Amino acid sequence: MSEYVLKNRAVPLDESWDVIVVGGGPAGCTAAASAARAGAKTLLVEAAGALGGMGTSGLVPAWCPFTDKERIIYGGLAERVLKACMAGMPHVPEDRFDWTPIDAELLKRLYDDLLADHGATVLFNSCLAAVEKEQTESVDAIVVANKSGLTAYRAKVYVDATGDADLAAWAGAAYEKGDGSGDLQPATHCFTLTNVDMYAYRHCGRIKTKSRSPRGSVIDRIIASGKYPEIPDRHACNNIVGPGAVGFNAGHVWSVDNTDPFSVSRGLVQGRKIAKAFRDACAEFFPAAFANAHLTQTAPLLGIRETRRIMGAYRLTIDDFTSLRSFPDEICRNCYFIDVHHRQVEIGSDQEGASHAIHLQKGQSHGIPYRCLTPRGLKNVLVAGRSISTDRTLQGSTRVMPVCLCMGEAAGLAAAMAAGAGRPDIHTVDTQALRNQLRAQGAYLPEVEGEHRENGCSNDHSS
């Protein structure tokens, strides 16, 4: 591809912000709410027309577990969002904190209210277009594109919640991507079927069971028939998301890189074909429930599991996960299992798609240190969400929505703390004060050895 040099031109500059968050998924929503709650004038820039990312525009039909089977691990704003979502869904038991169904439209409004309640400003339908950085370790401004054209925005501190570490990477931060060869986990295009017979759905069969017998579940019979080649494997998670409505997180779309818009475009086309095949296959093989089902919607966003992972002051590893490691500067706990989905060459149609399924035991969790949110070489940028500093296997655990909500809340508060300093530097945030304030807001942060001796970001566990 050849180059085209833009003509020199000035763009409007808005430099009225303390904190700017880019990306309005779960991590971005709690980051913006948390920063604003701490007194920072906060702007959230979101490319879509709604907040929530995969839980709303991505139509993921259920939350990953919020508990370690003994208590809620993801507290603070995360717990507030979950319980508000549950309160608006009468069919969800009040104690169902694991694999809790999601009403996407309800969740959109809840995120709107969350940011409004805390005084954050949202800019929808606006994409990060460029990052301006001087010959320092600080971002000077970001350029945003929308129907007003190009506008530059300047803040004291930025939170990258894009999911792909766009802001950090474009500012020059080092990152890893995929496995050693650059291969990425497959995407999934979620969808919703309506006009489903709820009695039959609950009592007359199962879309998916743990057994893999052709008589064991609907998806096994579909695969065994060979009649629907668009359905690539038995990945078929599904949940009741409303009256007569079943949401599906089903099938895989390979060779998608969310930093390559052409591959995402191809993936969306393929995903819509998979969704239609599921509707038809369920109608044939589970007619009691799906004979009259209607494919109401495929998600506006493709479900992306991984792209870039920043190189931070600490790189969380699978060893930290299996050893249940705690850190003096941890900003949340995590108990979700290792959930890395297969490459296409590794999977057959009779498989579900997860190549690693390492589970923790009841009551077990590990810490996520603040240093995983701090890109090396950048002083005024924090990263929250699936692109924090981890190894590739561990990212299969930290990429899901509950833990992203917690990381976002911590990042937003830390950004506000750094913005309040004379010379903002996210690497010098007092992590003990950060933890204390998170606890005061309901975060689950058990005391750890060395906690009271740490002040700021220590290097005793850096890698």
C-alpha positions in Angstrom: 0.0 0.0 0.0 1.4 3.4 -1.0 1.3 6.5 1.2 -0.7 9.6 1.0 0.5 12.6 3.1 -2.3 14.7 4.5 -2.1 18.4 3.8 -1.2 20.5 6.8 -4.4 21.5 8.5 -5.5 22.6 11.9 -8.2 20.8 13.8 -10.2 22.0 16.8 -8.7 21.2 20.2 -10.7 20.5 23.3 -8.3 20.5 26.3 -10.9 20.7 29.1 -10.6 17.2 30.4 -8.8 15.6 33.3 -9.4 12.0 32.1 -10.4 10.6 28.7 -11.4 7.0 28.4 -11.5 5.5 24.9 -13.8 2.5 24.5 -17.2 2.1 26.1 -17.3 -1.6 26.9 -17.5 -2.9 30.4 -14.0 -1.7 31.4 -14.5 1.7 29.8 -17.8 2.2 31.4 -16.6 1.6 34.9 -13.3 3.5 34.2 -15.3 6.6 33.2 -17.7 6.3 36.1 -14.9 5.7 38.6 -12.8 8.6 37.4 -15.8 11.0 37.4 -16.8 9.8 40.9 -13.4 10.7 42.1 -13.8 14.3 40.9 -12.1 14.1 37.5 -13.7 15.8 34.6 -14.1 12.7 32.4 -14.9 12.1 28.8 -15.8 8.6 27.4 -15.3 8.2 23.6 -17.2 5.3 22.1 -17.3 4.1 18.5 -20.8 2.6 18.7 -24.1 4.2 19.5 -24.5 2.4 22.9 -22.3 1.5 25.9 -21.6 -2.0 27.0 -19.6 -3.6 24.2 -20.0 -7.3 24.1 -22.8 -7.4 26.7 -25.0 -5.1 24.6 -23.8 -4.4 21.0 -22.1 -7.9 21.0 -25.3 -9.7 22.2 -23.3 -12.0 24.6 -26.3 -13.7 26.3 -24.9 -14.3 29.8 -22.4 -13.0 32.3 -19.4 -15.2 33.1 -19.5 -16.3 36.8 -19.2 -13.5 39.4 -18.4 -15.9 42.2 -15.7 -18.4 43.3 -18.6 -20.7 44.4 -18.5 -19.2 47.9 -18.8 -15.4 47.4 -19.0 -12.7 44.8 -15.4 -11.9 43.7 -16.2 -9.0 41.4 -17.5 -6.4 43.7 -17.8 -2.6 43.5 -19.3 -1.2 40.3 -19.2 -4.7 38.8 -21.6 -6.1 41.4 -23.8 -3.0 41.1 -24.2 -3.5 37.4 -24.9 -7.2 37.7 -27.5 -6.8 40.4 -29.2 -4.0 38.6 -29.4 -6.1 35.5 -30.8 -9.0 37.4 -33.4 -6.8 39.1 -34.8 -6.0 35.6 -35.2 -9.6 34.5 -38.0 -11.3 36.5 -37.2 -14.8 35.2 -33.7 -14.7 36.8 -33.4 -16.1 40.3 -32.1 -13.5 42.8 -29.2 -15.7 43.7 -28.1 -16.6 40.2 -24.7 -14.8 40.1 -23.0 -17.3 37.7 -23.9 -17.4 34.0 -26.6 -14.8 34.6 -28.6 -14.0 31.5 -28.3 -10.5 30.0 -31.1 -8.3 28.6 -29.0 -6.2 26.2 -31.4 -3.3 26.0 -31.8 -3.1 29.7 -28.0 -3.2 30.1 -27.5 -0.3 27.7 -29.8 1.9 29.8 -28.0 0.8 33.0 -24.6 1.8 31.6 -26.1 5.1 30.5 -27.4 5.7 34.0 -24.1 4.6 35.6 -22.2 7.3 33.8 -24.8 10.0 34.2 -25.1 9.3 37.9 -21.4 9.9 38.4 -21.1 12.9 36.0 -19.1 11.4 33.1 -19.7 12.7 29.6 -20.2 10.3 26.7 -19.4 10.9 23.1 -21.0 8.2 20.9 -20.4 7.3 17.2 -16.8 8.6 17.6 -13.7 6.7 16.7 -10.1 7.1 17.8 -8.3 8.2 14.6 -4.8 9.1 15.8 -2.6 9.5 18.9 -0.3 12.5 19.2 2.8 12.1 21.3 5.7 14.5 21.8 9.3 13.4 22.3 8.3 12.3 25.9 6.7 9.4 27.5 3.3 11.2 27.6 0.5 11.3 25.1 -0.2 15.0 24.2 -3.6 14.5 22.6 -5.9 12.1 20.7 -7.7 12.8 17.5 -11.3 11.6 17.2 -13.3 11.2 14.0 -17.1 11.6 13.8 -19.7 13.5 11.9 -18.0 16.8 13.0 -14.9 15.7 11.2 -11.6 15.5 13.1 -11.3 16.9 16.6 -8.3 16.7 19.0 -8.9 16.1 22.7 -6.3 16.6 25.4 -6.4 15.2 28.9 -4.0 14.8 31.8 -4.5 11.0 31.8 -5.9 8.6 29.3 -7.5 5.1 29.8 -7.3 2.7 26.9 -10.3 0.5 27.1 -10.5 -0.2 23.4 -10.0 -4.0 23.9 -7.3 -3.9 21.3 -4.9 -1.5 23.0 -5.2 0.9 20.1 -4.4 4.0 22.1 -1.4 2.5 23.8 -0.1 0.8 20.7 -0.4 3.9 18.6 1.4 5.8 21.2 4.3 3.4 20.8 3.8 1.0 23.7 5.2 -2.5 23.2 2.7 -5.3 22.9 2.3 -9.0 22.1 -0.4 -10.3 19.8 -1.9 -13.8 19.7 0.3 -16.9 20.0 4.0 -17.0 19.0 3.0 -17.2 15.3 0.5 -14.4 15.6 -2.5 -16.7 15.4 -5.6 -15.5 17.3 -8.5 -17.1 19.0 -11.5 -17.4 16.8 -14.4 -14.9 17.0 -18.0 -15.6 17.6 -21.0 -13.7 16.1 -23.8 -13.8 18.7 -27.5 -13.7 17.8 -31.0 -13.8 19.2 -33.9 -16.1 18.2 -37.4 -15.1 19.3 -40.9 -16.7 19.2 -39.4 -19.7 20.9 -41.7 -22.0 22.8 -40.4 -21.6 26.4 -42.0 -24.7 27.9 -40.5 -26.9 25.2 -37.2 -25.1 25.4 -37.0 -25.7 29.2 -38.4 -29.2 29.3 -38.4 -31.0 26.0 -34.7 -31.1 25.0 -31.3 -29.4 25.3 -29.4 -27.5 22.7 -26.1 -28.7 24.3 -25.2 -31.3 26.9 -21.9 -32.4 28.3 -22.3 -35.8 26.5 -21.3 -36.0 22.8 -23.7 -38.7 21.7 -25.8 -38.0 18.6 -28.8 -38.6 20.9 -27.5 -36.4 23.7 -28.3 -33.0 22.5 -29.6 -31.0 19.6 -26.2 -29.7 18.6 -24.8 -33.2 18.5 -27.7 -34.4 16.2 -27.2 -31.3 14.0 -23.4 -32.0 13.6 -24.0 -35.7 13.0 -26.5 -35.0 10.2 -24.0 -33.1 8.1 -26.8 -31.0 6.8 -25.6 -27.6 8.1 -21.9 -27.2 7.1 -22.0 -23.5 8.1 -22.2 -24.7 11.8 -18.5 -25.4 12.4 -18.5 -27.2 15.8 -20.6 -27.9 18.9 -20.0 -24.5 20.5 -23.6 -23.5 21.3 -24.0 -21.6 24.5 -27.6 -20.3 24.9 -29.7 -18.5 27.5 -33.2 -17.1 27.9 -32.8 -13.3 27.6 -36.5 -12.4 27.5 -40.0 -13.7 26.9 -39.7 -16.2 24.0 -36.2 -15.0 23.3 -33.0 -17.1 23.4 -29.6 -15.6 23.0 -26.8 -17.6 21.4 -23.1 -17.4 21.8 -22.5 -20.2 19.2 -20.1 -21.2 16.5 -16.7 -19.9 15.6 -15.3 -17.6 13.0 -11.6 -18.0 12.3 -9.0 -15.8 10.8 -10.4 -12.6 12.2 -8.0 -9.9 13.5 -9.9 -7.0 15.0 -7.1 -4.6 14.1 -7.8 -5.5 10.4 -11.1 -4.1 9.3 -11.2 -6.2 6.2 -11.0 -9.5 8.1 -13.7 -8.2 10.6 -15.9 -7.4 7.6 -15.5 -10.9 6.2 -16.2 -12.3 9.7 -19.5 -10.5 10.0 -20.7 -11.9 6.7 -19.8 -15.4 7.8 -21.3 -14.9 11.2 -24.7 -13.9 9.8 -24.7 -17.2 7.7 -23.9 -19.2 10.8 -26.7 -17.6 12.7 -29.2 -18.4 9.9 -28.0 -22.0 9.8 -28.5 -22.3 13.6 -32.1 -21.0 13.3 -32.9 -23.5 10.5 -31.1 -26.4 12.2 -32.8 -25.8 15.6 -36.2 -25.6 13.8 -35.5 -29.0 12.2 -33.9 -30.8 15.1 -35.8 -29.2 18.0 -39.1 -28.3 16.5 -41.1 -28.3 19.7 -39.2 -25.2 20.8 -37.9 -23.7 17.6 -40.3 -24.6 14.7 -41.6 -21.0 14.6 -38.5 -19.3 15.8 -37.4 -16.0 14.2 -33.8 -14.8 13.8 -34.4 -11.4 15.2 -30.9 -10.0 15.4 -27.3 -10.7 14.8 -24.9 -8.6 16.9 -23.7 -5.3 15.5 -20.3 -6.2 17.0 -18.3 -9.4 16.2 -17.3 -11.2 19.4 -13.5 -10.8 19.6 -11.6 -12.8 22.1 -8.1 -11.5 21.7 -5.7 -9.2 19.8 -3.0 -7.1 21.4 -1.7 -7.5 25.0 0.4 -4.6 26.2 3.8 -5.1 27.8 3.3 -3.6 31.3 5.4 -3.2 34.4 4.3 -6.7 35.3 3.2 -9.6 33.0 0.7 -11.9 34.6 1.3 -15.5 33.8 -0.4 -18.9 34.0 1.9 -19.7 36.9 0.3 -16.8 38.8 -3.1 -18.3 38.0 -2.3 -21.9 39.1 -0.4 -20.7 42.2 -3.3 -18.4 43.3 -0.8 -15.6 43.6 -1.5 -12.4 45.5 0.1 -9.1 45.0 0.6 -6.1 47.3 -0.7 -3.8 44.5 -3.5 -6.0 43.3 -6.6 -4.1 42.3 -9.0 -7.0 41.9 -9.3 -10.8 42.2 -10.1 -13.2 39.4 -11.5 -16.7 39.5 -12.7 -17.4 35.9 -11.2 -20.5 34.3 -8.6 -20.5 31.5 -10.8 -20.4 28.4 -8.6 -20.3 25.2 -10.4 -21.3 22.1 -8.9 -23.7 19.5 -7.2 -22.8 16.3 -9.2 -24.1 13.3 -6.5 -26.8 12.5 -6.9 -28.1 16.0 -10.6 -28.7 16.1 -13.1 -31.2 14.7 -16.8 -30.6 14.3 -17.5 -32.8 17.3 -15.5 -30.6 19.6 -16.7 -27.5 21.6 -13.8 -25.3 20.9 -11.9 -24.6 24.1 -8.3 -26.0 24.0 -7.5 -25.0 27.6 -10.1 -25.5 30.4 -8.1 -25.1 33.6 -10.5 -24.5 36.5 -9.8 -23.2 40.0 -11.4 -24.9 43.0 -14.2 -23.6 45.1 -13.1 -20.5 47.0 -9.9 -20.0 45.0 -8.9 -16.9 43.1 -5.7 -15.0 42.1 -4.8 -11.3 42.2 -4.4 -8.9 39.3 -1.7 -6.3 40.1 -2.1 -2.7 39.2 1.2 -2.9 37.2 -0.5 -5.1 34.6 -2.5 -1.9 33.6 0.6 0.3 33.2 2.2 0.2 29.7 6.0 0.5 29.8 7.3 3.8 28.4 4.0 5.7 28.8 3.4 8.0 31.8 -0.2 9.1 31.3 -1.9 6.0 29.8 -3.5 3.2 31.6 -5.0 0.1 29.9 -8.0 -1.8 31.2 -9.8 -4.8 29.7 -8.7 -7.8 27.7 -5.5 -6.2 26.5 -3.7 -5.8 29.9 -0.3 -7.3 30.4 -0.6 -11.1 30.6 0.7 -14.1 28.8 -1.4 -15.6 26.1 -2.8 -18.5 28.1 -3.8 -16.3 31.1 -5.5 -13.8 28.8 -8.0 -16.6 28.2 -9.2 -16.0 31.8 -8.9 -12.2 32.2 -10.7 -11.3 28.9 -14.3 -11.7 30.2 -16.7 -9.1 31.3 -16.9 -9.4 35.1 -13.1 -9.0 35.6 -13.0 -6.2 33.0 -15.6 -4.3 35.0 -13.3 -4.4 38.0 -10.2 -3.5 36.1 -12.0 -0.5 34.6 -13.1 0.8 38.0 -9.5 0.6 39.3 -8.0 2.2 36.2 -10.5 5.1 36.3 -9.8 5.8 40.0 -6.0 5.5 39.4 -6.3 7.9 36.4 -8.1 10.4 38.5 -5.5 10.1 41.2 -2.7 10.6 38.7 -4.5 13.5 37.0 -4.7 15.2 40.4 -0.9 15.2 40.7 1.2 18.1 39.6 3.0 16.0 36.9 0.8 13.0 36.1 2.6 9.7 36.1 0.5 6.5 36.4 3.6 4.5 37.5 3.8 6.5 40.8 0.2 6.1 41.9 0.0 5.2 45.6 -1.4 1.7 45.2 -2.2 1.3 48.9 -4.4 4.4 48.7 -5.9 3.1 45.5 -6.7 -0.3 47.2 -8.2 1.5 50.2 -10.5 3.6 48.1 -11.6 0.6 46.0 -12.4 -1.3 49.2 -14.5 1.7 50.3 -16.5 1.3 47.1 -17.2 -2.4 47.7 -14.2 -4.1 45.9 -13.2 -7.5 47.2 -9.6 -7.0 48.1 -8.3 -9.3 50.9 -5.3 -8.1 52.7 -2.0 -9.6 51.4 1.4 -9.9 52.8 3.5 -6.8 52.4 0.5 -4.6 51.6 1.1 -2.0 54.3 4.8 -1.8 53.3 4.1 -0.9 49.7 3.7 2.7 48.6 3.4 3.2 44.9 4.3 0.6 42.3 7.0 -1.7 43.6 9.3 -3.7 41.3 9.8 -6.8 43.5 7.6 -8.9 41.2 8.4 -7.2 37.8 9.3 -9.2 34.8 
